[in-house]
Amino acid sequence: MDKKSIFFVLFVLILSNVYAQSFPINDLYNTYDNFKDNRITIKRFTHSDLLPIIKEKANNKIFKFEQVGKSIEGRSINKLTIGKGDITVLAWSQMHGDEATATMALLDLFNFFENKTQFTELKELLLNKLTIHFIPMVNPDGAEKFTRRNRAKIDLNRDALRRTNPESKILYKLQKKLKPKFGFNLHDQGSLYTAGNTFKTATISVLLPAYNINKDINEVRSNGMKVIVDMHKALNKFIPGHIGRYDDEFEPRAFGDNFVKWGTSSILIESGGWKDDYEKQFVRKLNYLAILTALHSIATNNYNNNSIDDYFAIPENSNMLFDMLLRNVKTVIADSVLTVDIGINRNEITDKNKKAFFKSSIVEFGDLSTFFGNDEFCFDSMTVVPGKVYDTIFDTIEELENINFEELLSSGYCYIKVKNIPKNLQFTKYPINIVLPDFTPPTEISLGNSANFVILENNKTRYTIINGFLYDILIKKSYIYNSVIFK
């Protein structure tokens, strides 16, 4: 290689590093609230909530709007396009109707690109280098009922081969028409995955899927892995140790795997859990940052400076976590005193009115010393016993307004009897479970039972657990999010 060629290569590398160093990730983090779209701040939103915002963006000349098709039930599936660059990018969200975090983040990205005063150099770079196509809410019928599958009860992410559903056909046709070099496949995962064998939740998980059963790595796949390396570096500043790598077992029916097979470096982002972030607003912010980081990496070709070894160094997701873990507590089973750990998970449920609540149960029991809990308590020398049912019977739930719940919880009561319970009522914000008069509580602490019991210290009630949430009797502090109606 002659001196001129060497100089040119060095110049490109230096320029690329300057771009990388100048990426304002800290400023983007600190100014996020300037761009957050506060019209949608809960994850249970529908197509009718989203559509006015998309139509509003369509009126801005920086976006190109296109209705690319309709769902089975006739709801529009829409695409917004921005930029004029040679590198084509396609990002789609909510292929699963109940995985809404990234859709919210895309709204924030739209606001970011609309803003005329902040980060102008960054936006100019991205819009000149990239043409970005966004499809928020691929599965509007699933979003309507906040369910994973579409109206036909089919998982759209297992329909990339047959493409029997209109939603799947739309995504396939766009890939073939646009031939994007990079893609963003945006999903949510459960909140109890960990980043490796640690106590840290996998708040964001990433993957560049395999395109064959051998998990071969071609240029398409390695390019995406290298972009993920930049994403990991950026996010790790704010959530160190909370980024996991998703399992790359080949799934021949999945869109992500097939996008890679069809020539698109399809980056999977899975939005996991963050303690007490039930509506995933912090995780939404992380999506916004991750996508902007990736777009910058692609626009500057900075990803070419990275090694796929750093991608494989990201710890794989593990199942090491419970919502609540009670350690070293004594219990009596068939007249035997045992010391056990109790793993409790809170199952998030949506009722007919689209209101969310939790229903908790004991999901593991015994030696859990190698596991962790989002909430952990060590109860050495304490004993767990079933909660009691309050004897007084009330006619209606409204009569509970004047009850002294602190006194009941301090006395070890987990249930209160009500004759007339509305038919569709499944939960209550009262800090005690509501039951019918003939209800019989469990007589022992056992796997599969609801998580309602009392922790005794020196034969006195020290804590009461209501629906997997703790009430601290000594300081009269309640962490109870909701209780449950047992009928």
C-alpha positions as CSV (number, residue, x, y, z in Angstrom):
1,M,0.0,0.0,0.0
2,D,1.4,3.4,-1.0
3,K,1.8,6.4,1.3
4,K,-1.3,8.1,-0.2
5,S,-3.5,5.1,0.4
6,I,-2.2,4.7,4.0
7,F,-2.9,8.3,4.7
8,F,-6.4,8.0,3.3
9,V,-7.1,4.9,5.5
10,L,-5.8,6.7,8.6
11,F,-7.9,9.8,7.8
12,V,-11.1,7.7,7.5
13,L,-10.3,5.9,10.8
14,I,-9.6,9.2,12.6
15,L,-12.7,10.8,11.2
16,S,-14.8,7.8,12.2
17,N,-13.4,8.0,15.7
18,V,-14.1,11.7,15.9
19,Y,-17.7,11.0,15.0
20,A,-17.9,8.3,17.7
21,Q,-16.4,10.5,20.3
22,S,-18.6,13.4,19.5
23,F,-21.8,11.4,19.8
24,P,-23.6,13.3,22.6
25,I,-25.0,10.3,24.5
26,N,-24.9,12.1,27.9
27,D,-26.7,15.1,26.5
28,L,-29.3,12.9,24.9
29,Y,-29.9,11.2,28.2
30,N,-30.2,14.5,30.1
31,T,-32.5,16.2,27.6
32,Y,-34.8,13.2,27.0
33,D,-37.8,14.9,28.7
34,N,-37.7,17.6,26.0
35,F,-38.7,15.0,23.4
36,K,-40.8,12.5,25.3
37,D,-44.4,12.4,24.0
38,N,-46.5,12.6,27.1
39,R,-49.7,11.9,25.3
40,I,-49.0,8.2,25.8
41,T,-47.4,7.2,29.1
42,I,-49.1,3.9,29.8
43,K,-48.3,0.8,27.9
44,R,-52.0,-0.2,27.4
45,F,-52.8,2.1,24.5
46,T,-54.6,1.3,21.3
47,H,-54.5,2.0,17.6
48,S,-57.1,4.8,18.1
49,D,-54.8,6.4,20.7
50,L,-51.8,6.2,18.4
51,L,-53.3,7.1,15.1
52,P,-53.9,10.9,15.8
53,I,-50.2,11.3,16.7
54,I,-49.1,9.5,13.5
55,K,-51.4,11.6,11.4
56,E,-50.1,14.7,13.1
57,K,-46.5,13.7,12.1
58,A,-47.8,13.1,8.6
59,N,-48.6,16.8,8.3
60,N,-45.0,17.7,9.0
61,K,-43.0,17.9,5.7
62,I,-39.9,16.2,7.2
63,F,-41.9,13.0,7.3
64,K,-43.4,11.0,4.4
65,F,-46.6,9.1,5.4
66,E,-47.9,6.0,3.8
67,Q,-50.7,3.6,4.9
68,V,-49.0,0.3,3.9
69,G,-52.0,-1.9,4.6
70,K,-54.7,-3.0,7.1
71,S,-55.0,-5.6,9.8
72,I,-57.5,-8.4,9.8
73,E,-60.0,-6.2,11.6
74,G,-59.3,-3.4,9.2
75,R,-57.1,-1.1,11.3
76,S,-54.5,0.8,9.3
77,I,-50.9,-0.1,9.5
78,N,-48.8,3.0,8.7
79,K,-45.3,3.9,7.8
80,L,-43.4,7.2,8.5
81,T,-40.2,7.8,6.5
82,I,-37.5,10.3,7.2
83,G,-34.2,11.2,5.7
84,K,-32.6,11.2,2.2
85,G,-29.5,9.1,2.7
86,D,-28.2,6.1,0.7
87,I,-28.4,3.7,3.6
88,T,-31.9,2.3,4.1
89,V,-33.1,1.4,7.6
90,L,-36.5,-0.2,8.6
91,A,-37.7,-0.2,12.2
92,W,-40.9,-1.9,13.3
93,S,-42.6,-2.2,16.7
94,Q,-45.5,-4.0,18.4
95,M,-45.5,-7.0,16.2
96,H,-46.8,-8.5,19.5
97,G,-49.8,-6.4,20.6
98,D,-48.8,-6.3,24.3
99,E,-45.2,-5.3,23.7
100,A,-45.6,-1.5,23.5
101,T,-42.5,0.0,25.0
102,A,-40.7,0.6,21.7
103,T,-43.8,2.1,20.1
104,M,-43.7,4.8,22.8
105,A,-40.0,5.3,22.2
106,L,-40.6,5.8,18.4
107,L,-42.9,8.7,19.2
108,D,-40.1,10.3,21.2
109,L,-37.8,9.8,18.2
110,F,-40.3,11.5,15.9
111,N,-40.3,14.5,18.3
112,F,-36.5,14.5,18.3
113,F,-36.4,14.7,14.6
114,E,-39.1,17.4,14.4
115,N,-37.2,19.7,16.9
116,K,-35.4,22.5,15.1
117,T,-33.2,23.8,17.8
118,Q,-31.4,20.9,19.6
119,F,-28.9,18.4,18.2
120,T,-29.1,19.9,14.8
121,E,-25.7,18.6,13.7
122,L,-26.5,15.1,14.8
123,K,-29.9,15.2,13.0
124,E,-28.3,16.6,9.8
125,L,-25.8,13.8,9.8
126,L,-28.5,11.1,10.3
127,L,-30.9,12.5,7.8
128,N,-28.2,13.0,5.1
129,K,-26.8,9.5,5.5
130,L,-29.9,7.4,6.2
131,T,-33.4,6.9,4.9
132,I,-35.3,5.5,7.9
133,H,-38.7,3.8,7.6
134,F,-40.7,3.4,10.8
135,I,-43.7,1.1,11.3
136,P,-45.2,1.7,14.7
137,M,-47.7,-1.0,15.8
138,V,-47.6,-3.8,13.2
139,N,-50.3,-5.6,15.2
140,P,-53.0,-3.1,16.0
141,D,-55.7,-5.8,16.6
142,G,-53.5,-7.4,19.3
143,A,-52.9,-3.9,20.8
144,E,-56.6,-3.4,21.0
145,K,-56.9,-6.2,23.6
146,F,-53.3,-6.0,24.8
147,T,-52.5,-9.5,23.7
148,R,-49.5,-11.0,22.1
149,R,-51.2,-12.5,19.1
150,N,-53.3,-10.9,16.3
151,R,-57.1,-11.3,15.7
152,A,-56.6,-14.8,14.2
153,K,-54.7,-15.8,17.4
154,I,-51.5,-16.2,15.4
155,D,-48.1,-15.1,16.6
156,L,-47.0,-12.9,13.8
157,N,-43.4,-13.5,14.6
158,R,-43.9,-17.1,13.6
159,D,-45.5,-16.3,10.3
160,A,-42.5,-15.2,8.2
161,L,-42.6,-18.3,6.0
162,R,-46.3,-18.9,5.3
163,R,-47.3,-15.2,5.7
164,T,-51.0,-16.2,6.1
165,N,-51.8,-12.9,7.8
166,P,-52.1,-9.4,6.2
167,E,-49.8,-8.0,8.8
168,S,-47.1,-10.5,7.9
169,K,-47.5,-9.9,4.2
170,I,-47.0,-6.2,4.7
171,L,-43.7,-6.6,6.5
172,Y,-42.4,-9.1,4.0
173,K,-43.3,-6.9,1.0
174,L,-41.6,-3.9,2.6
175,Q,-38.4,-5.9,3.1
176,K,-38.4,-7.0,-0.5
177,K,-39.3,-3.5,-1.8
178,L,-37.0,-1.4,0.4
179,K,-34.1,-3.9,0.8
180,P,-33.0,-2.2,4.0
181,K,-29.4,-2.7,5.0
182,F,-30.3,-2.5,8.7
183,G,-33.5,-3.3,10.6
184,F,-34.7,-2.8,14.1
185,N,-37.1,-5.5,15.4
186,L,-38.5,-4.0,18.6
187,H,-40.1,-6.2,21.3
188,D,-40.7,-6.6,25.0
189,Q,-39.6,-9.5,27.2
190,G,-40.5,-10.6,30.7
191,S,-39.2,-8.6,33.6
192,L,-37.5,-11.5,35.4
193,Y,-34.6,-12.3,33.0
194,T,-31.2,-11.5,34.3
195,A,-28.0,-10.4,32.4
196,G,-26.0,-13.6,33.0
197,N,-25.9,-15.4,36.3
198,T,-26.4,-12.2,38.3
199,F,-29.0,-10.5,40.3
200,K,-29.2,-7.7,37.7
201,T,-32.3,-7.6,35.5
202,A,-31.8,-7.8,31.7
203,T,-33.4,-4.4,31.3
204,I,-32.4,-4.3,27.6
205,S,-31.6,-7.5,25.7
206,V,-30.1,-7.5,22.2
207,L,-29.6,-10.0,19.5
208,L,-28.5,-10.3,15.9
209,P,-30.4,-13.5,15.0
210,A,-29.0,-16.5,13.2
211,Y,-30.1,-17.1,9.6
212,N,-29.5,-20.8,9.6
213,I,-29.4,-23.7,12.1
214,N,-25.5,-23.6,12.2
215,K,-25.6,-20.0,13.4
216,D,-23.1,-19.0,10.7
217,I,-21.8,-15.5,10.7
218,N,-21.8,-13.7,7.4
219,E,-21.2,-10.0,6.7
220,V,-24.9,-9.2,7.2
221,R,-24.9,-10.7,10.6
222,S,-21.5,-9.4,11.7
223,N,-22.4,-5.8,10.7
224,G,-25.4,-5.9,13.0
225,M,-23.4,-7.4,15.9
226,K,-20.9,-4.6,15.5
227,V,-23.7,-2.0,15.7
228,I,-24.9,-3.7,18.9
229,V,-21.5,-3.2,20.4
230,D,-21.9,0.5,20.1
231,M,-25.4,0.3,21.6
232,H,-24.0,-1.7,24.5
233,K,-21.2,0.8,25.2
234,A,-23.7,3.7,25.3
235,L,-26.4,2.1,27.4
236,N,-23.9,0.6,29.8
237,K,-23.1,4.1,31.1
238,F,-26.6,4.3,32.5
239,I,-27.6,0.7,33.3
240,P,-24.2,-1.0,33.9
241,G,-24.6,-4.8,34.0
242,H,-28.3,-4.7,33.0
243,I,-27.8,-5.5,29.3
244,G,-28.2,-9.1,28.2
245,R,-27.8,-11.0,24.9
246,Y,-30.8,-13.0,23.8
247,D,-30.6,-16.6,22.8
248,D,-29.7,-17.0,19.2
249,E,-31.2,-20.4,18.5
250,F,-32.4,-20.3,14.9
251,E,-36.1,-19.9,14.5
252,P,-36.9,-20.5,10.8
253,R,-40.4,-19.0,11.1
254,A,-39.4,-15.7,12.8
255,F,-39.1,-12.4,10.9
256,G,-35.8,-11.4,12.6
257,D,-34.0,-14.6,11.5
258,N,-35.5,-14.3,8.0
259,F,-34.6,-10.6,7.6
260,V,-31.0,-11.6,8.1
261,K,-31.4,-14.4,5.6
262,W,-32.9,-11.9,3.2
263,G,-29.9,-9.5,3.6
264,T,-31.0,-7.1,6.4
265,S,-28.9,-6.8,9.5
266,S,-31.9,-7.1,11.8
267,I,-31.2,-5.9,15.3
268,L,-33.5,-7.3,18.0
269,I,-34.1,-5.0,21.0
270,E,-36.1,-6.6,23.8
271,S,-37.4,-4.3,26.6
272,G,-37.1,-6.1,29.9
273,G,-37.7,-5.0,33.5
274,W,-36.6,-2.2,35.7
275,K,-37.6,-2.2,39.4
276,D,-40.9,-0.5,40.0
277,D,-41.1,0.7,36.4
278,Y,-44.4,-1.0,35.7
279,E,-45.3,1.2,32.7
280,K,-41.7,0.9,31.4
281,Q,-41.2,4.6,31.0
282,F,-37.5,4.4,32.0
283,V,-37.1,1.4,29.6
284,R,-38.8,3.5,27.0
285,K,-36.1,6.1,27.4
286,L,-33.4,3.4,27.0
287,N,-35.0,2.3,23.7
288,Y,-34.8,5.9,22.5
289,L,-31.1,6.1,23.4
290,A,-30.3,2.7,21.9
291,I,-31.9,3.4,18.6
292,L,-30.3,6.8,18.2
293,T,-26.9,5.3,19.1
294,A,-27.4,2.6,16.5
295,L,-28.4,5.1,13.8
296,H,-25.3,7.2,14.5
297,S,-23.1,4.1,14.4
298,I,-24.6,3.2,11.0
299,A,-24.5,6.7,9.6
300,T,-20.8,7.1,10.5
301,N,-19.8,3.5,9.7
302,N,-18.3,3.5,13.2
303,Y,-19.5,-0.1,13.7
304,N,-16.7,-1.2,11.4
305,N,-14.2,-0.3,14.1
306,N,-15.8,-2.8,16.5
307,S,-15.2,-6.5,17.0
308,I,-17.8,-9.2,17.2
309,D,-15.9,-10.6,20.1
310,D,-17.3,-7.7,22.1
311,Y,-20.8,-8.7,21.0
312,F,-20.3,-12.2,22.3
313,A,-18.9,-10.8,25.6
314,I,-22.4,-9.4,26.4
315,P,-23.8,-11.9,29.0
316,E,-26.6,-14.2,27.8
317,N,-30.0,-13.9,29.4
318,S,-30.7,-16.2,32.3
319,N,-33.7,-17.0,34.5
320,M,-32.3,-16.2,37.9
321,L,-34.9,-13.8,39.3
322,F,-38.1,-13.7,41.3
323,D,-40.3,-10.7,41.9
324,M,-39.9,-11.5,45.7
325,L,-37.6,-13.9,47.4
326,L,-37.9,-14.7,51.1
327,R,-34.8,-16.4,52.4
328,N,-34.3,-18.8,55.4
329,V,-37.8,-18.7,56.8
330,K,-39.2,-21.5,58.9
331,T,-42.4,-23.3,58.0
332,V,-44.3,-26.3,59.4
333,I,-45.3,-29.0,56.9
334,A,-46.9,-32.2,58.2
335,D,-45.6,-31.5,61.7
336,S,-42.1,-31.0,60.4
337,V,-40.3,-27.7,60.9
338,L,-38.4,-26.8,57.7
339,T,-36.2,-23.9,56.8
340,V,-36.9,-22.8,53.2
341,D,-36.7,-20.0,50.6
342,I,-39.9,-18.9,49.0
343,G,-39.9,-17.5,45.4
344,I,-42.9,-15.4,44.5
345,N,-43.8,-14.0,41.1
346,R,-46.4,-11.3,40.4
347,N,-48.4,-12.1,37.2
348,E,-49.6,-9.0,35.5
349,I,-53.2,-9.3,34.2
350,T,-55.4,-7.0,32.2
351,D,-59.1,-7.0,33.1
352,K,-62.0,-6.4,30.8
353,N,-61.7,-2.7,31.4
354,K,-58.1,-2.8,30.3
355,K,-56.9,-2.0,33.8
356,A,-53.8,-3.8,35.0
357,F,-53.3,-5.6,38.2
358,F,-51.1,-8.3,39.7
359,K,-52.0,-11.7,41.0
360,S,-49.1,-13.3,42.9
361,S,-48.3,-16.9,43.7
362,I,-45.6,-19.1,45.1
363,V,-43.7,-20.4,42.1
364,E,-40.7,-22.0,43.8
365,F,-40.0,-23.5,47.2
366,G,-36.9,-24.9,48.9
367,D,-33.3,-24.0,48.4
368,L,-33.1,-20.9,46.3
369,S,-29.7,-19.8,47.4
370,T,-28.5,-19.5,43.8
371,F,-31.3,-17.2,42.8
372,F,-32.2,-13.5,43.4
373,G,-35.2,-11.4,44.0
374,N,-36.2,-7.9,42.8
375,D,-37.4,-7.7,46.4
376,E,-35.4,-9.8,48.8
377,F,-35.9,-10.4,52.5
378,C,-33.9,-12.6,54.9
379,F,-36.1,-14.0,57.7
380,D,-33.6,-15.9,59.8
381,S,-35.3,-17.3,62.9
382,M,-38.7,-16.1,61.7
383,T,-41.7,-18.3,60.8
384,V,-44.2,-18.1,58.0
385,V,-47.8,-19.1,58.6
386,P,-51.0,-18.9,56.5
387,G,-52.9,-15.6,56.8
388,K,-56.2,-15.4,58.6
389,V,-59.7,-14.5,57.5
390,Y,-61.5,-11.7,59.3
391,D,-64.7,-13.1,60.9
392,T,-66.9,-10.1,60.3
393,I,-69.0,-10.3,57.1
394,F,-69.7,-7.1,55.2
395,D,-72.5,-6.6,52.7
396,T,-70.7,-4.5,50.1
397,I,-67.1,-3.5,49.3
398,E,-68.1,0.1,50.0
399,E,-68.5,-0.7,53.6
400,L,-64.7,-1.3,53.9
401,E,-64.0,2.4,53.6
402,N,-63.9,2.9,57.3
403,I,-61.9,-0.2,58.2
404,N,-58.7,0.2,60.1
405,F,-56.5,-1.9,57.7
406,E,-53.3,-1.3,59.8
407,E,-54.9,-3.0,62.7
408,L,-56.1,-6.0,60.6
409,L,-52.7,-6.4,58.9
410,S,-50.9,-6.1,62.2
411,S,-53.1,-8.9,63.6
412,G,-52.2,-11.3,60.7
413,Y,-55.4,-11.0,58.6
414,C,-55.0,-11.4,54.8
415,Y,-58.7,-11.8,53.9
416,I,-61.9,-10.0,54.6
417,K,-65.4,-11.3,53.8
418,V,-67.9,-9.5,51.6
419,K,-71.3,-10.9,50.6
420,N,-72.0,-8.9,47.4
421,I,-69.0,-8.6,45.1
422,P,-69.5,-7.2,41.6
423,K,-69.3,-10.0,39.1
424,N,-66.4,-8.6,37.0
425,L,-64.3,-7.2,39.8
426,Q,-61.0,-9.0,40.0
427,F,-58.8,-6.8,42.2
428,T,-59.0,-3.9,44.6
429,K,-56.7,-1.2,45.8
430,Y,-57.6,-2.0,49.4
431,P,-54.5,-3.5,51.2
432,I,-56.3,-6.8,52.0
433,N,-57.8,-9.5,49.8
434,I,-61.6,-9.7,49.5
435,V,-63.4,-13.1,49.7
436,L,-66.9,-14.5,49.7
437,P,-68.3,-15.7,53.1
438,D,-67.7,-19.4,52.3
439,F,-64.0,-18.9,51.4
440,T,-61.5,-21.3,53.0
441,P,-57.8,-20.2,53.0
442,P,-54.9,-22.5,52.5
443,T,-53.8,-24.3,55.6
444,E,-50.1,-24.4,54.8
445,I,-47.5,-22.6,52.8
446,S,-47.1,-24.6,49.6
447,L,-45.9,-24.4,46.0
448,G,-48.6,-22.9,43.7
449,N,-50.6,-21.3,46.5
450,S,-51.4,-17.6,46.4
451,A,-48.8,-15.4,48.1
452,N,-50.8,-14.4,51.2
453,F,-49.3,-15.2,54.6
454,V,-47.8,-13.8,57.8
455,I,-44.2,-13.7,59.0
456,L,-43.9,-14.2,62.8
457,E,-41.0,-13.1,65.0
458,N,-41.1,-14.5,68.5
459,N,-44.7,-15.6,67.8
460,K,-45.8,-12.1,67.0
461,T,-46.8,-10.8,63.6
462,R,-43.8,-8.9,62.1
463,Y,-44.8,-8.7,58.4
464,T,-47.9,-9.5,56.4
465,I,-47.6,-10.5,52.8
466,I,-50.7,-9.5,50.7
467,N,-50.7,-10.8,47.1
468,G,-47.0,-10.9,47.0
469,F,-46.5,-7.5,48.4
470,L,-45.1,-6.7,51.9
471,Y,-46.6,-4.8,54.8
472,D,-44.0,-3.8,57.5
473,I,-45.9,-3.8,60.8
474,L,-43.1,-2.2,62.8
475,I,-42.9,0.9,60.8
476,K,-46.5,0.7,59.4
477,K,-45.1,0.8,55.8
478,S,-47.2,-0.7,53.0
479,Y,-45.7,-1.8,49.6
480,I,-49.0,-3.3,48.6
481,Y,-49.8,-2.4,44.9
482,N,-53.2,-4.2,44.8
483,S,-55.0,-7.1,46.5
484,V,-57.1,-9.7,44.8
485,I,-60.8,-10.7,44.8
486,F,-61.2,-14.5,45.6
487,K,-64.6,-15.9,44.6
